[in-house]
Amino acid sequence: MYRHLLIERHGPVEHLTLNRPEVRNAFNGEMVRELRAWAEGVRAGTGVRAVVLSAAGPAFCAGGDLEWMAAVAGFSREENEADAEAMAAMFGAIDRVPVPVVGRVHGAAMGGGVGLVAVCDMVVAAEDAFFALSEVRLGLVPSVISPFVLAKIGRSAARDLFLTGARFTARRALEVGLVHEVVPGSELDEAVGRRVRAILASGPEAVSAAKALIARIAPLAPEEAAPITVEAIAARRASAEGREGMRAFLEKRRPGWEER
């Protein structure tokens, strides 16, 4: 179905693999379109409860493909705006996938590759992985990824990493909140598996609702968020899934959504 992506389904878990290893999974226009199409096709309630986003070959994502960047250098202002809009739409679509996206990061994540890391809900990185928001070293800015990266690392870390373009380690990525766990490369799959198992132990509707709630209330002041949060918890308590979860807890049994 896709030229640059591999998609495999294992029960309720979808495995999405970037598959341009010969160019370290760098973006080109076609890969951007495929990622957006995939993300917009993921629907809650269709059996997919988690996504694992990984990459083939020695690197996670090296940013922009050199041939693509050479083409972009000759674009008009209007063509550059259309190209940037396509990138922004792709990152936004992945960010809005209604089930948790678990990033499995190894090797390099550069430029737009950091953007991909930022739109994952949780990220496990190999301890020898490295990152860079290197756009300023090319006379550019990390523009379309900036809302997603800032949401993860905050303004202070962004001022350091956006303005220097310097490479940083997985440990530094952990410190600033870009990734959530750093492990030896040999333990990467098991660490990702622990995250997935934790997701599958939770109510699937509740997980999707919690993800949507984060996006909705994050920019709001507490008094603005209060009516939304009141409605959210009331809806979950009244739902069949919420009632089953509370009954299972009180009866000291596993809820019906857990795989036996």
LOMAR-363526 format. One record per residue (C-alpha): residue in three letters; z negated, x, y; residue number from 1. Coordinates in pm, whole numbers, plus 50000, padded with zeros to 5 digits. Layout:
// residues N
{rest->Ala zz->Z xx->X yy->Y nr->NUM}
...
// end
This chain:
// residues 260
{rest->Met zz->50000 xx->50000 yy->50000 nr->1}
{rest->Tyr zz->49919 xx->50289 yy->50235 nr->2}
{rest->Arg zz->50081 xx->50629 yy->50271 nr->3}
{rest->His zz->49786 xx->50823 yy->50414 nr->4}
{rest->Leu zz->49489 xx->50636 yy->50267 nr->5}
{rest->Leu zz->49359 xx->50599 yy->49914 nr->6}
{rest->Ile zz->49161 xx->50284 yy->49840 nr->7}
{rest->Glu zz->48965 xx->50224 yy->49520 nr->8}
{rest->Arg zz->48728 xx->49942 yy->49442 nr->9}
{rest->His zz->48426 xx->49993 yy->49219 nr->10}
{rest->Gly zz->48248 xx->49659 yy->49189 nr->11}
{rest->Pro zz->48124 xx->49563 yy->49538 nr->12}
{rest->Val zz->48191 xx->49909 yy->49684 nr->13}
{rest->Glu zz->48524 xx->50003 yy->49842 nr->14}
{rest->His zz->48607 xx->50373 yy->49858 nr->15}
{rest->Leu zz->48840 xx->50465 yy->50145 nr->16}
{rest->Thr zz->48972 xx->50821 yy->50135 nr->17}
{rest->Leu zz->49170 xx->50989 yy->50410 nr->18}
{rest->Asn zz->49460 xx->51144 yy->50220 nr->19}
{rest->Arg zz->49646 xx->51400 yy->50431 nr->20}
{rest->Pro zz->49481 xx->51712 yy->50287 nr->21}
{rest->Glu zz->49778 xx->51934 yy->50374 nr->22}
{rest->Val zz->49693 xx->51889 yy->50745 nr->23}
{rest->Arg zz->49316 xx->51857 yy->50699 nr->24}
{rest->Asn zz->49344 xx->51478 yy->50733 nr->25}
{rest->Ala zz->49452 xx->51501 yy->51096 nr->26}
{rest->Phe zz->49566 xx->51184 yy->51269 nr->27}
{rest->Asn zz->49922 xx->51085 yy->51333 nr->28}
{rest->Gly zz->50052 xx->50751 yy->51456 nr->29}
{rest->Glu zz->50107 xx->50616 yy->51106 nr->30}
{rest->Met zz->49757 xx->50706 yy->50988 nr->31}
{rest->Val zz->49611 xx->50539 yy->51298 nr->32}
{rest->Arg zz->49802 xx->50220 yy->51221 nr->33}
{rest->Glu zz->49698 xx->50227 yy->50856 nr->34}
{rest->Leu zz->49329 xx->50272 yy->50937 nr->35}
{rest->Arg zz->49339 xx->49983 yy->51182 nr->36}
{rest->Ala zz->49520 xx->49760 yy->50932 nr->37}
{rest->Trp zz->49269 xx->49846 yy->50660 nr->38}
{rest->Ala zz->48968 xx->49781 yy->50889 nr->39}
{rest->Glu zz->49102 xx->49448 yy->51011 nr->40}
{rest->Gly zz->49157 xx->49342 yy->50650 nr->41}
{rest->Val zz->48793 xx->49385 yy->50543 nr->42}
{rest->Arg zz->48619 xx->49050 yy->50534 nr->43}
{rest->Ala zz->48255 xx->48963 yy->50471 nr->44}
{rest->Gly zz->48194 xx->48730 yy->50180 nr->45}
{rest->Thr zz->48493 xx->48855 yy->49977 nr->46}
{rest->Gly zz->48291 xx->49067 yy->49737 nr->47}
{rest->Val zz->48301 xx->49396 yy->49933 nr->48}
{rest->Arg zz->47946 xx->49483 yy->50029 nr->49}
{rest->Ala zz->47981 xx->49847 yy->50130 nr->50}
{rest->Val zz->48251 xx->50100 yy->50216 nr->51}
{rest->Val zz->48237 xx->50474 yy->50150 nr->52}
{rest->Leu zz->48463 xx->50667 yy->50389 nr->53}
{rest->Ser zz->48550 xx->51016 yy->50267 nr->54}
{rest->Ala zz->48839 xx->51261 yy->50279 nr->55}
{rest->Ala zz->49057 xx->51455 yy->50037 nr->56}
{rest->Gly zz->49093 xx->51831 yy->50052 nr->57}
{rest->Pro zz->48883 xx->52090 yy->50236 nr->58}
{rest->Ala zz->48814 xx->51899 yy->50560 nr->59}
{rest->Phe zz->48702 xx->51556 yy->50672 nr->60}
{rest->Cys zz->48933 xx->51518 yy->50973 nr->61}
{rest->Ala zz->49073 xx->51787 yy->51201 nr->62}
{rest->Gly zz->49152 xx->51554 yy->51489 nr->63}
{rest->Gly zz->49513 xx->51522 yy->51602 nr->64}
{rest->Asp zz->49808 xx->51633 yy->51391 nr->65}
{rest->Leu zz->49990 xx->51925 yy->51561 nr->66}
{rest->Glu zz->50330 xx->51757 yy->51538 nr->67}
{rest->Trp zz->50186 xx->51437 yy->51680 nr->68}
{rest->Met zz->50017 xx->51628 yy->51962 nr->69}
{rest->Ala zz->50346 xx->51806 yy->52041 nr->70}
{rest->Ala zz->50519 xx->51468 yy->52064 nr->71}
{rest->Val zz->50242 xx->51324 yy->52281 nr->72}
{rest->Ala zz->50276 xx->51618 yy->52522 nr->73}
{rest->Gly zz->50620 xx->51487 yy->52611 nr->74}
{rest->Phe zz->50518 xx->51123 yy->52651 nr->75}
{rest->Ser zz->50543 xx->50934 yy->52978 nr->76}
{rest->Arg zz->50227 xx->50793 yy->53139 nr->77}
{rest->Glu zz->50306 xx->50450 yy->52990 nr->78}
{rest->Glu zz->50366 xx->50595 yy->52643 nr->79}
{rest->Asn zz->50040 xx->50788 yy->52661 nr->80}
{rest->Glu zz->49853 xx->50472 yy->52756 nr->81}
{rest->Ala zz->50004 xx->50282 yy->52462 nr->82}
{rest->Asp zz->49916 xx->50567 yy->52225 nr->83}
{rest->Ala zz->49556 xx->50579 yy->52353 nr->84}
{rest->Glu zz->49525 xx->50201 yy->52325 nr->85}
{rest->Ala zz->49630 xx->50223 yy->51959 nr->86}
{rest->Met zz->49363 xx->50486 yy->51892 nr->87}
{rest->Ala zz->49097 xx->50285 yy->52073 nr->88}
{rest->Ala zz->49190 xx->49975 yy->51875 nr->89}
{rest->Met zz->49162 xx->50167 yy->51548 nr->90}
{rest->Phe zz->48814 xx->50300 yy->51624 nr->91}
{rest->Gly zz->48704 xx->49958 yy->51745 nr->92}
{rest->Ala zz->48833 xx->49791 yy->51428 nr->93}
{rest->Ile zz->48642 xx->50035 yy->51205 nr->94}
{rest->Asp zz->48330 xx->49993 yy->51418 nr->95}
{rest->Arg zz->48352 xx->49614 yy->51365 nr->96}
{rest->Val zz->48400 xx->49621 yy->50987 nr->97}
{rest->Pro zz->48150 xx->49351 yy->50884 nr->98}
{rest->Val zz->47991 xx->49550 yy->50600 nr->99}
{rest->Pro zz->47821 xx->49891 yy->50618 nr->100}
{rest->Val zz->48050 xx->50193 yy->50628 nr->101}
{rest->Val zz->47893 xx->50506 yy->50479 nr->102}
{rest->Gly zz->48053 xx->50832 yy->50589 nr->103}
{rest->Arg zz->48076 xx->51121 yy->50343 nr->104}
{rest->Val zz->48150 xx->51427 yy->50556 nr->105}
{rest->His zz->48245 xx->51775 yy->50440 nr->106}
{rest->Gly zz->48428 xx->52062 yy->50605 nr->107}
{rest->Ala zz->48551 xx->52012 yy->50959 nr->108}
{rest->Ala zz->48525 xx->51700 yy->51175 nr->109}
{rest->Met zz->48699 xx->51779 yy->51501 nr->110}
{rest->Gly zz->48784 xx->51568 yy->51805 nr->111}
{rest->Gly zz->48890 xx->51227 yy->51675 nr->112}
{rest->Gly zz->48727 xx->51321 yy->51345 nr->113}
{rest->Val zz->48393 xx->51306 yy->51526 nr->114}
{rest->Gly zz->48499 xx->50961 yy->51644 nr->115}
{rest->Leu zz->48541 xx->50855 yy->51283 nr->116}
{rest->Val zz->48195 xx->50987 yy->51203 nr->117}
{rest->Ala zz->48056 xx->50794 yy->51500 nr->118}
{rest->Val zz->48194 xx->50457 yy->51385 nr->119}
{rest->Cys zz->48034 xx->50491 yy->51042 nr->120}
{rest->Asp zz->47705 xx->50302 yy->51015 nr->121}
{rest->Met zz->47537 xx->50581 yy->50825 nr->122}
{rest->Val zz->47659 xx->50933 yy->50755 nr->123}
{rest->Val zz->47573 xx->51197 yy->50498 nr->124}
{rest->Ala zz->47708 xx->51544 yy->50572 nr->125}
{rest->Ala zz->47732 xx->51857 yy->50363 nr->126}
{rest->Glu zz->47513 xx->52133 yy->50505 nr->127}
{rest->Asp zz->47817 xx->52355 yy->50568 nr->128}
{rest->Ala zz->48011 xx->52084 yy->50754 nr->129}
{rest->Phe zz->48084 xx->52152 yy->51119 nr->130}
{rest->Phe zz->48185 xx->51944 yy->51417 nr->131}
{rest->Ala zz->48342 xx->51984 yy->51760 nr->132}
{rest->Leu zz->48434 xx->51763 yy->52051 nr->133}
{rest->Ser zz->48693 xx->52023 yy->52143 nr->134}
{rest->Glu zz->48916 xx->51820 yy->52375 nr->135}
{rest->Val zz->48810 xx->52001 yy->52695 nr->136}
{rest->Arg zz->48934 xx->52327 yy->52548 nr->137}
{rest->Leu zz->49281 xx->52174 yy->52547 nr->138}
{rest->Gly zz->49245 xx->52044 yy->52901 nr->139}
{rest->Leu zz->49174 xx->51693 yy->52772 nr->140}
{rest->Val zz->48870 xx->51465 yy->52741 nr->141}
{rest->Pro zz->48719 xx->51285 yy->52439 nr->142}
{rest->Ser zz->48817 xx->50957 yy->52597 nr->143}
{rest->Val zz->48875 xx->50675 yy->52349 nr->144}
{rest->Ile zz->48603 xx->50800 yy->52114 nr->145}
{rest->Ser zz->48346 xx->50836 yy->52392 nr->146}
{rest->Pro zz->48192 xx->50485 yy->52373 nr->147}
{rest->Phe zz->48127 xx->50525 yy->52002 nr->148}
{rest->Val zz->48002 xx->50884 yy->52020 nr->149}
{rest->Leu zz->47778 xx->50809 yy->52319 nr->150}
{rest->Ala zz->47626 xx->50515 yy->52131 nr->151}
{rest->Lys zz->47528 xx->50759 yy->51858 nr->152}
{rest->Ile zz->47418 xx->51073 yy->52042 nr->153}
{rest->Gly zz->47325 xx->50959 yy->52394 nr->154}
{rest->Arg zz->47409 xx->51104 yy->52733 nr->155}
{rest->Ser zz->47207 xx->51424 yy->52711 nr->156}
{rest->Ala zz->47369 xx->51552 yy->52393 nr->157}
{rest->Ala zz->47709 xx->51430 yy->52516 nr->158}
{rest->Arg zz->47677 xx->51638 yy->52831 nr->159}
{rest->Asp zz->47623 xx->51944 yy->52616 nr->160}
{rest->Leu zz->47886 xx->51876 yy->52350 nr->161}
{rest->Phe zz->48156 xx->51701 yy->52556 nr->162}
{rest->Leu zz->48152 xx->51958 yy->52836 nr->163}
{rest->Thr zz->48153 xx->52277 yy->52628 nr->164}
{rest->Gly zz->48376 xx->52176 yy->52338 nr->165}
{rest->Ala zz->48163 xx->52408 yy->52126 nr->166}
{rest->Arg zz->48140 xx->52381 yy->51750 nr->167}
{rest->Phe zz->47809 xx->52254 yy->51616 nr->168}
{rest->Thr zz->47652 xx->52249 yy->51275 nr->169}
{rest->Ala zz->47557 xx->51964 yy->51049 nr->170}
{rest->Arg zz->47193 xx->52032 yy->51137 nr->171}
{rest->Arg zz->47272 xx->51992 yy->51506 nr->172}
{rest->Ala zz->47464 xx->51672 yy->51426 nr->173}
{rest->Leu zz->47151 xx->51548 yy->51249 nr->174}
{rest->Glu zz->46931 xx->51636 yy->51546 nr->175}
{rest->Val zz->47145 xx->51437 yy->51791 nr->176}
{rest->Gly zz->47188 xx->51137 yy->51561 nr->177}
{rest->Leu zz->47557 xx->51174 yy->51478 nr->178}
{rest->Val zz->47470 xx->51202 yy->51108 nr->179}
{rest->His zz->47169 xx->51072 yy->50920 nr->180}
{rest->Glu zz->47124 xx->51314 yy->50631 nr->181}
{rest->Val zz->47234 xx->51670 yy->50553 nr->182}
{rest->Val zz->47246 xx->51793 yy->50194 nr->183}
{rest->Pro zz->47404 xx->52074 yy->49993 nr->184}
{rest->Gly zz->47764 xx->51998 yy->49911 nr->185}
{rest->Ser zz->47680 xx->51961 yy->49543 nr->186}
{rest->Glu zz->47440 xx->51677 yy->49630 nr->187}
{rest->Leu zz->47672 xx->51488 yy->49864 nr->188}
{rest->Asp zz->47778 xx->51218 yy->49618 nr->189}
{rest->Glu zz->47424 xx->51148 yy->49503 nr->190}
{rest->Ala zz->47300 xx->51120 yy->49862 nr->191}
{rest->Val zz->47582 xx->50878 yy->49945 nr->192}
{rest->Gly zz->47501 xx->50685 yy->49629 nr->193}
{rest->Arg zz->47140 xx->50640 yy->49739 nr->194}
{rest->Arg zz->47256 xx->50482 yy->50063 nr->195}
{rest->Val zz->47494 xx->50252 yy->49880 nr->196}
{rest->Arg zz->47227 xx->50145 yy->49633 nr->197}
{rest->Ala zz->46993 xx->50062 yy->49921 nr->198}
{rest->Ile zz->47264 xx->49844 yy->50077 nr->199}
{rest->Leu zz->47329 xx->49664 yy->49748 nr->200}
{rest->Ala zz->46957 xx->49593 yy->49706 nr->201}
{rest->Ser zz->46964 xx->49392 yy->50030 nr->202}
{rest->Gly zz->47102 xx->49045 yy->50098 nr->203}
{rest->Pro zz->47475 xx->49082 yy->50168 nr->204}
{rest->Glu zz->47481 xx->48811 yy->50434 nr->205}
{rest->Ala zz->47170 xx->48957 yy->50596 nr->206}
{rest->Val zz->47320 xx->49306 yy->50605 nr->207}
{rest->Ser zz->47634 xx->49179 yy->50778 nr->208}
{rest->Ala zz->47425 xx->48972 yy->51018 nr->209}
{rest->Ala zz->47204 xx->49272 yy->51098 nr->210}
{rest->Lys zz->47509 xx->49487 yy->51173 nr->211}
{rest->Ala zz->47648 xx->49220 yy->51404 nr->212}
{rest->Leu zz->47309 xx->49180 yy->51571 nr->213}
{rest->Ile zz->47291 xx->49551 yy->51656 nr->214}
{rest->Ala zz->47629 xx->49538 yy->51829 nr->215}
{rest->Arg zz->47539 xx->49221 yy->52017 nr->216}
{rest->Ile zz->47197 xx->49311 yy->52153 nr->217}
{rest->Ala zz->47222 xx->49691 yy->52200 nr->218}
{rest->Pro zz->47343 xx->49666 yy->52562 nr->219}
{rest->Leu zz->47097 xx->49390 yy->52658 nr->220}
{rest->Ala zz->46756 xx->49400 yy->52816 nr->221}
{rest->Pro zz->46477 xx->49258 yy->52594 nr->222}
{rest->Glu zz->46456 xx->48934 yy->52793 nr->223}
{rest->Glu zz->46833 xx->48886 yy->52758 nr->224}
{rest->Ala zz->46822 xx->48962 yy->52387 nr->225}
{rest->Ala zz->46525 xx->48735 yy->52309 nr->226}
{rest->Pro zz->46717 xx->48403 yy->52272 nr->227}
{rest->Ile zz->46974 xx->48573 yy->52050 nr->228}
{rest->Thr zz->46709 xx->48725 yy->51825 nr->229}
{rest->Val zz->46518 xx->48397 yy->51799 nr->230}
{rest->Glu zz->46834 xx->48216 yy->51690 nr->231}
{rest->Ala zz->46921 xx->48497 yy->51446 nr->232}
{rest->Ile zz->46591 xx->48494 yy->51257 nr->233}
{rest->Ala zz->46577 xx->48113 yy->51251 nr->234}
{rest->Ala zz->46928 xx->48101 yy->51102 nr->235}
{rest->Arg zz->46843 xx->48358 yy->50835 nr->236}
{rest->Arg zz->46517 xx->48185 yy->50737 nr->237}
{rest->Ala zz->46703 xx->47858 yy->50694 nr->238}
{rest->Ser zz->46989 xx->48012 yy->50496 nr->239}
{rest->Ala zz->47013 xx->47992 yy->50117 nr->240}
{rest->Glu zz->47009 xx->48371 yy->50096 nr->241}
{rest->Gly zz->46702 xx->48398 yy->50319 nr->242}
{rest->Arg zz->46517 xx->48135 yy->50118 nr->243}
{rest->Glu zz->46606 xx->48310 yy->49793 nr->244}
{rest->Gly zz->46488 xx->48645 yy->49929 nr->245}
{rest->Met zz->46154 xx->48508 yy->50043 nr->246}
{rest->Arg zz->46102 xx->48319 yy->49714 nr->247}
{rest->Ala zz->46182 xx->48630 yy->49513 nr->248}
{rest->Phe zz->45933 xx->48831 yy->49716 nr->249}
{rest->Leu zz->45656 xx->48575 yy->49672 nr->250}
{rest->Glu zz->45732 xx->48534 yy->49300 nr->251}
{rest->Lys zz->45746 xx->48912 yy->49251 nr->252}
{rest->Arg zz->46098 xx->48911 yy->49104 nr->253}
{rest->Arg zz->46435 xx->49054 yy->49198 nr->254}
{rest->Pro zz->46652 xx->48837 yy->49420 nr->255}
{rest->Gly zz->46970 xx->48687 yy->49283 nr->256}
{rest->Trp zz->47208 xx->48917 yy->49473 nr->257}
{rest->Glu zz->47081 xx->49235 yy->49304 nr->258}
{rest->Glu zz->47293 xx->49361 yy->49017 nr->259}
{rest->Arg zz->47104 xx->49342 yy->48691 nr->260}
// end
